[in-house]
Amino acid sequence: MSNTSYSIKENSYVIVNQGGEKKVMKKILSVALSTAMAFSMFATVAFGADAKLTPEQQFNALKDAGIVEGFPDGLSHLDRSLTRAELAKIITKATDLAPVDATSYNDKNYAKHWARTYIEAVTQAGIMEGKNTEKKLFDPSGNLSVQELAAVLVRALKLEVPTETNNTATEWAKGYVEAAVKGGFIDAGINYQANASRSQAIVAAYAIYEESQLKVAKAEAIDATHVKLTCPLAKLLK
């Protein structure tokens, strides 16, 4: 009798133990599979970020994404200058900001300006600011300088602004330019007060767009670990 009783208890213990192991294995495999899916999603975008593209290739990528537009002749004309309004539109789209229907500036005919909602979007996001803050003027049609572009880039990417600088930018812009140069987004030793070319703006915009896409991929990767798996392996784990 004692042997039979012991045998039953021993078998019961084995059954419970095996059931527990099965549950643990299901959880381990489920987490592992979710993590693998998430990592794959994030790595795909990250791998694309590692690819070094020319400004022309970056322009084409942004064009395909609906962020920039080509000229009527079909060319990018990256050697031309860029207006502050044009950059506002590009940055709004690159960061996926929603256009804002507001009127914060006093520029002539600003209320009817084609880029007003884009300008308001980047203003509220703290990425761009007015040309004359006291008079509340944005200067939409004004050319964008290299150092202004550097400031926009640094704010959008949230780069650290160094206190020690070694460049010829205007005093207010030295930190922004230093950060942009160290990040490899703007060349060192150039005229930072000169008008920024479309090529320089495209390099900055692509970096901002790329960062935005990485954030989206990372967020989706995290969410992927919390959704119910529907792949064949998940069915086997049920």
LOSE-944300 format. One line per 2 residues: number of its first residue (from 1); for each residue x, y, z of N, C-alpha, C. Coordinates in steps of 0.02 Angstrom, whole numbers. Example, Ala and Ser with C-alpha at 12.3 -4.5 7.8 and 13.67 -1.06 7.14 Angstrom:
// residues 2
1> 660/-284/390/615/-225/390/660/-165/390 ~ 642/-112/354/684/-53/357/645/2/394
***
This chain:
// residues 238
1> 42/-60/0/0/0/0/44/62/0 ~ 94/59/42/137/118/47/172/132/-19
3> 192/79/-54/226/89/-118/179/119/-170 ~ 116/93/-170/68/119/-219/54/192/-206
5> 43/210/-142/30/280/-124/88/325/-145 ~ 147/302/-133/207/342/-150/212/351/-226
7> 194/298/-262/198/300/-335/150/352/-363 ~ 88/354/-335/39/402/-358/62/473/-344
9> 88/486/-285/113/552/-268/170/572/-313 ~ 213/524/-325/272/539/-367/250/556/-438
11> 203/519/-465/178/532/-532/142/600/-535 ~ 103/614/-480/68/678/-478/118/735/-479
13> 172/726/-443/224/778/-440/254/789/-509 ~ 265/734/-545/294/739/-611/248/776/-658
15> 183/761/-654/134/793/-698/132/868/-686 ~ 129/887/-623/127/958/-606/191/993/-629
17> 246/959/-617/310/987/-635/315/997/-711 ~ 292/947/-749/294/952/-822/248/1008/-846
19> 190/1015/-814/144/1068/-834/174/1136/-822 ~ 208/1144/-765/241/1207/-749/295/1223/-799
21> 334/1171/-817/387/1182/-866/359/1203/-933 ~ 302/1173/-951/271/1189/-1015/249/1262/-1017
23> 220/1286/-960/198/1355/-957/258/1402/-961 ~ 310/1385/-925/371/1426/-926/400/1430/-996
25> 403/1371/-1029/430/1369/-1097/388/1411/-1145 ~ 321/1409/-1136/277/1449/-1178/292/1523/-1170
27> 302/1544/-1107/315/1614/-1094/383/1634/-1123 ~ 433/1591/-1115/500/1606/-1140/499/1612/-1216
29> 468/1563/-1248/465/1564/-1321/424/1624/-1347 ~ 370/1640/-1311/328/1695/-1332/366/1761/-1328
31> 401/1772/-1272/440/1833/-1263/496/1836/-1314 ~ 530/1778/-1324/586/1776/-1371/563/1792/-1442
33> 505/1765/-1461/480/1777/-1528/459/1849/-1536 ~ 426/1877/-1485/405/1947/-1488/465/1993/-1493
35> 517/1977/-1454/578/2018/-1455/612/2014/-1522 ~ 613/1954/-1551/645/1945/-1616/608/1985/-1669
37> 542/1983/-1666/502/2022/-1714/515/2096/-1706 ~ 517/2119/-1644/529/2190/-1630/598/2211/-1653
39> 648/2170/-1637/716/2187/-1656/723/2189/-1732 ~ 691/2143/-1765/694/2141/-1838/665/2205/-1868
41> 609/2227/-1840/577/2288/-1864/622/2348/-1854 ~ 653/2353/-1795/696/2409/-1779/761/2406/-1818
43> 789/2347/-1825/853/2339/-1860/848/2356/-1934 ~ 790/2342/-1963/781/2358/-2034/789/2432/-2047
45> 758/2473/-2004/764/2545/-2011/834/2568/-1993 ~ 861/2540/-1940/928/2560/-1918/980/2545/-1971
47> 972/2488/-2006/1019/2470/-2058/1017/2522/-2114 ~ 956/2546/-2130/949/2597/-2182/982/2661/-2160
49> 982/2674/-2094/1013/2735/-2068/1088/2734/-2076 ~ 1117/2675/-2077/1190/2668/-2082/1214/2682/-2153
51> 1170/2676/-2201/1190/2685/-2270/1204/2758/-2284 ~ 1264/2774/-2310/1283/2842/-2324/1259/2861/-2394
53> 1212/2908/-2395/1183/2929/-2458/1209/2998/-2477 ~ 1213/3011/-2541/1233/3077/-2565/1173/3124/-2555
55> 1184/3190/-2555/1128/3237/-2549/1074/3225/-2602 ~ 1095/3207/-2663/1047/3194/-2716/1004/3133/-2699
57> 1036/3081/-2673/1000/3020/-2653/954/3035/-2594 ~ 977/3076/-2548/936/3095/-2491/875/3135/-2515
59> 887/3179/-2563/831/3217/-2592/780/3171/-2622 ~ 803/3122/-2661/757/3074/-2693/718/3034/-2641
61> 752/3016/-2586/719/2978/-2532/665/3021/-2500 ~ 680/3085/-2488/632/3130/-2458/574/3145/-2506
63> 591/3147/-2570/540/3158/-2621/492/3099/-2624 ~ 519/3038/-2620/478/2978/-2621/432/2976/-2559
65> 457/3005/-2505/418/3005/-2442/368/3062/-2441 ~ 367/3104/-2493/320/3159/-2497/339/3219/-2455
67> 402/3224/-2437/425/3278/-2394/450/3338/-2434 ~ 482/3326/-2490/505/3380/-2533/478/3370/-2603
69> 481/3423/-2643/458/3419/-2711/513/3443/-2758 ~ 514/3415/-2817/563/3436/-2866/538/3499/-2903
71> 581/3529/-2942/562/3587/-2981/525/3564/-3044 ~ 491/3610/-3078/454/3591/-3139/497/3555/-3191
73> 562/3570/-3192/605/3538/-3242/626/3468/-3220 ~ 603/3446/-3161/618/3379/-3137/683/3373/-3100
75> 720/3428/-3093/785/3427/-3060/778/3451/-2987 ~ 828/3433/-2947/826/3451/-2876/855/3521/-2863
77> 901/3543/-2906/934/3608/-2899/960/3619/-2828 ~ 1000/3573/-2804/1025/3575/-2736/1074/3633/-2725
79> 1097/3665/-2779/1143/3720/-2772/1108/3786/-2756 ~ 1042/3788/-2762/1005/3849/-2750/995/3860/-2675
81> 975/3921/-2657/963/3937/-2587/892/3916/-2567 ~ 877/3923/-2503/814/3900/-2476/784/3955/-2433
83> 718/3964/-2437/686/4014/-2396/666/3984/-2328 ~ 653/4027/-2280/633/4004/-2214/565/3969/-2216
85> 521/3991/-2260/456/3960/-2267/463/3889/-2296 ~ 507/3882/-2345/517/3816/-2376/545/3767/-2325
87> 591/3790/-2283/619/3746/-2232/566/3726/-2181 ~ 523/3774/-2163/470/3760/-2115/426/3703/-2139
89> 409/3704/-2203/367/3652/-2231/404/3585/-2230 ~ 468/3585/-2250/507/3523/-2252/514/3493/-2183
91> 529/3535/-2133/538/3510/-2065/472/3484/-2036 ~ 418/3518/-2051/353/3495/-2027/337/3425/-2053
93> 351/3414/-2116/337/3348/-2146/388/3296/-2123 ~ 451/3316/-2116/503/3268/-2096/492/3242/-2026
95> 465/3284/-1982/452/3264/-1913/380/3241/-1902 ~ 342/3240/-1957/272/3218/-1953/231/3261/-1905
97> 245/3326/-1904/205/3371/-1863/140/3387/-1900 ~ 89/3401/-1863/25/3421/-1892/26/3496/-1905
99> 8/3518/-1964/4/3590/-1978/-42/3624/-1926 ~ -24/3684/-1905/-62/3719/-1854/-95/3781/-1883
101> -160/3785/-1876/-198/3842/-1903/-199/3898/-1851 ~ -147/3938/-1851/-141/3994/-1805/-106/4052/-1841
103> -104/4110/-1810/-70/4168/-1839/-31/4203/-1784 ~ 32/4183/-1777/73/4209/-1723/119/4266/-1744
105> 126/4277/-1809/174/4327/-1834/138/4384/-1869 ~ 173/4441/-1873/144/4502/-1901/170/4519/-1971
107> 201/4472/-2005/226/4485/-2072/168/4505/-2118 ~ 182/4547/-2166/132/4570/-2213/101/4511/-2251
109> 36/4509/-2252/-2/4456/-2286/13/4386/-2257 ~ 38/4384/-2196/55/4320/-2166/-5/4274/-2158
111> -62/4304/-2141/-123/4263/-2130/-142/4222/-2191 ~ -121/4246/-2251/-137/4211/-2313/-77/4175/-2343
113> -22/4173/-2307/39/4143/-2334/30/4067/-2341 ~ 55/4040/-2397/47/3969/-2411/79/3924/-2358
115> 130/3950/-2323/167/3909/-2275/148/3924/-2203 ~ 97/3964/-2192/80/3986/-2124/70/3928/-2076
117> 32/3877/-2095/19/3822/-2048/81/3781/-2034 ~ 128/3779/-2082/191/3744/-2071/236/3785/-2024
119> 236/3850/-2036/276/3894/-1993/252/3891/-1921 ~ 186/3890/-1913/157/3886/-1846/174/3819/-1812
121> 176/3767/-1853/191/3700/-1825/261/3697/-1797 ~ 310/3720/-1836/380/3717/-1813/393/3767/-1758
123> 354/3821/-1757/361/3871/-1703/337/3842/-1637 ~ 278/3811/-1639/250/3782/-1577/293/3723/-1553
125> 326/3689/-1599/369/3633/-1580/436/3656/-1554 ~ 450/3721/-1559/513/3748/-1535/572/3734/-1580
127> 558/3717/-1643/611/3700/-1690/636/3762/-1728 ~ 589/3806/-1746/606/3869/-1779/575/3926/-1740
129> 604/3985/-1749/577/4044/-1715/579/4103/-1763 ~ 549/4158/-1744/545/4216/-1787/613/4248/-1799
131> 617/4285/-1853/678/4322/-1870/685/4382/-1823 ~ 628/4412/-1806/626/4468/-1760/573/4454/-1708
133> 594/4430/-1650/547/4409/-1598/510/4468/-1567 ~ 542/4526/-1564/510/4584/-1534/451/4608/-1576
135> 461/4611/-1641/408/4633/-1687/365/4575/-1711 ~ 381/4515/-1690/346/4454/-1709/345/4446/-1785
137> 404/4448/-1814/412/4438/-1886/450/4373/-1899 ~ 424/4333/-1944/456/4270/-1960/501/4276/-2022
139> 483/4320/-2068/519/4329/-2131/516/4266/-2173 ~ 457/4245/-2193/448/4183/-2231/488/4179/-2296
141> 491/4236/-2331/525/4236/-2397/600/4250/-2392 ~ 623/4262/-2331/694/4276/-2322/736/4213/-2331
143> 797/4222/-2354/843/4165/-2362/864/4140/-2293 ~ 879/4076/-2291/901/4044/-2229/977/4040/-2229
145> 1008/4062/-2174/1080/4058/-2169/1102/3989/-2145 ~ 1165/3973/-2155/1191/3909/-2133/1185/3902/-2057
147> 1199/3955/-2020/1196/3951/-1948/1123/3945/-1923 ~ 1076/3974/-1959/1006/3965/-1942/985/3893/-1954
149> 1010/3864/-2008/996/3794/-2023/1025/3749/-1968 ~ 1085/3766/-1945/1116/3728/-1891/1074/3729/-1828
151> 1046/3788/-1812/1004/3794/-1753/941/3750/-1759 ~ 911/3750/-1818/851/3710/-1830/868/3636/-1823
153> 923/3615/-1851/945/3546/-1848/956/3523/-1777 ~ 992/3563/-1739/1008/3546/-1670/946/3541/-1627
155> 900/3588/-1637/837/3586/-1598/795/3525/-1616 ~ 790/3511/-1680/749/3455/-1702/777/3388/-1678
157> 843/3381/-1679/875/3319/-1658/890/3317/-1584 ~ 878/3374/-1551/891/3380/-1478/964/3363/-1463
159> 1009/3391/-1503/1080/3380/-1492/1105/3424/-1435 ~ 1155/3401/-1401/1185/3439/-1346/1223/3498/-1375
161> 1212/3558/-1349/1246/3618/-1372/1308/3629/-1329 ~ 1368/3623/-1357/1429/3632/-1317/1440/3704/-1296
163> 1471/3714/-1239/1485/3781/-1215/1551/3807/-1245 ~ 1596/3762/-1260/1660/3781/-1290/1654/3773/-1366
165> 1669/3825/-1401/1662/3824/-1474/1725/3850/-1509 ~ 1732/3831/-1571/1788/3853/-1612/1766/3860/-1684
167> 1724/3911/-1696/1699/3923/-1763/1687/3998/-1773 ~ 1672/4017/-1834/1664/4088/-1851/1591/4109/-1856
169> 1546/4071/-1827/1475/4088/-1829/1462/4150/-1785 ~ 1406/4181/-1796/1385/4237/-1753/1378/4211/-1682
171> 1389/4254/-1633/1393/4233/-1563/1334/4189/-1541 ~ 1273/4209/-1559/1214/4171/-1537/1212/4100/-1566
173> 1246/4091/-1623/1242/4028/-1660/1302/3982/-1650 ~ 1353/4005/-1616/1415/3966/-1609/1403/3896/-1582
175> 1362/3890/-1530/1349/3825/-1500/1312/3779/-1547 ~ 1262/3806/-1583/1224/3766/-1631/1269/3741/-1687
177> 1310/3786/-1713/1355/3767/-1768/1405/3715/-1745 ~ 1432/3723/-1685/1480/3675/-1658/1449/3606/-1653
179> 1388/3603/-1628/1353/3539/-1621/1340/3507/-1690 ~ 1320/3549/-1738/1305/3523/-1805/1368/3499/-1840
181> 1423/3534/-1830/1487/3514/-1860/1512/3449/-1829 ~ 1509/3444/-1763/1531/3383/-1729/1488/3324/-1748
183> 1424/3336/-1764/1380/3282/-1784/1389/3262/-1856 ~ 1431/3299/-1893/1444/3283/-1962/1390/3306/-2010
185> 1348/3352/-1988/1293/3375/-2031/1310/3437/-2072 ~ 1359/3475/-2047/1381/3536/-2081/1457/3537/-2082
187> 1485/3559/-2137/1558/3561/-2144/1589/3614/-2098 ~ 1649/3601/-2076/1686/3649/-2035/1722/3699/-2080
189> 1733/3760/-2053/1772/3809/-2089/1739/3845/-2146 ~ 1673/3842/-2150/1638/3876/-2205/1608/3941/-2179
191> 1578/3979/-2222/1546/4042/-2203/1476/4027/-2176 ~ 1469/4030/-2111/1405/4011/-2080/1352/4066/-2085
193> 1373/4127/-2103/1325/4180/-2113/1297/4180/-2184 ~ 1326/4141/-2228/1304/4138/-2298/1237/4101/-2303
195> 1204/4111/-2359/1140/4076/-2369/1151/4002/-2374 ~ 1108/3964/-2341/1113/3891/-2345/1087/3867/-2412
197> 1121/3819/-2440/1099/3791/-2504/1046/3738/-2491 ~ 1010/3722/-2543/961/3668/-2537/995/3602/-2520
199> 1056/3594/-2544/1093/3533/-2528/1105/3527/-2453 ~ 1127/3582/-2421/1138/3581/-2349/1073/3570/-2312
201> 1020/3600/-2336/955/3592/-2304/930/3520/-2310 ~ 943/3489/-2368/921/3420/-2379/958/3372/-2332
203> 1023/3384/-2323/1062/3342/-2277/1033/3347/-2206 ~ 1017/3408/-2185/988/3418/-2119/919/3387/-2114
205> 877/3398/-2165/810/3371/-2165/809/3295/-2165 ~ 856/3266/-2202/859/3193/-2204/879/3164/-2136
207> 925/3198/-2102/946/3175/-2036/887/3178/-1987 ~ 848/3232/-1992/789/3240/-1949/736/3188/-1966
209> 725/3176/-2030/677/3126/-2052/698/3056/-2029 ~ 762/3042/-2037/789/2977/-2018/780/2965/-1943
211> 794/3016/-1903/786/3011/-1831/713/3000/-1813 ~ 668/3034/-1848/597/3027/-1836/574/2956/-1851
213> 600/2927/-1906/581/2859/-1925/607/2807/-1875 ~ 667/2820/-1848/695/2774/-1798/654/2775/-1734
215> 629/2834/-1716/587/2838/-1656/522/2800/-1666 ~ 493/2806/-1726/432/2770/-1741/444/2695/-1739
217> 499/2673/-1770/515/2602/-1771/527/2575/-1701 ~ 560/2615/-1660/574/2594/-1592/510/2587/-1552
219> 464/2635/-1561/400/2632/-1526/359/2572/-1548 ~ 360/2558/-1613/324/2500/-1640/355/2435/-1615
221> 421/2436/-1606/455/2376/-1581/435/2361/-1510 ~ 427/2414/-1470/406/2405/-1401/334/2380/-1398
223> 292/2410/-1440/221/2389/-1442/214/2317/-1465 ~ 260/2296/-1509/255/2228/-1537/263/2175/-1484
225> 296/2191/-1430/306/2142/-1376/244/2133/-1334 ~ 195/2177/-1345/134/2173/-1303/72/2150/-1343
227> 80/2141/-1407/23/2118/-1446/20/2042/-1449 ~ -39/2016/-1462/-48/1944/-1465/-17/1917/-1529
229> 23/1866/-1523/56/1837/-1580/6/1794/-1620 ~ 9/1800/-1686/-37/1763/-1729/0/1720/-1779
231> 66/1716/-1773/104/1676/-1819/98/1602/-1803 ~ 117/1556/-1848/110/1484/-1836/144/1461/-1772
233> 201/1491/-1755/236/1469/-1694/194/1486/-1633 ~ 159/1544/-1635/117/1563/-1578/61/1513/-1568
235> 34/1486/-1622/-18/1436/-1616/7/1372/-1583 ~ 70/1356/-1596/98/1296/-1566/108/1304/-1492
237> 113/1368/-1470/125/1380/-1399/62/1379/-1358 ~ 4/1376/-1391/-59/1376/-1355/-69/1310/-1319
***
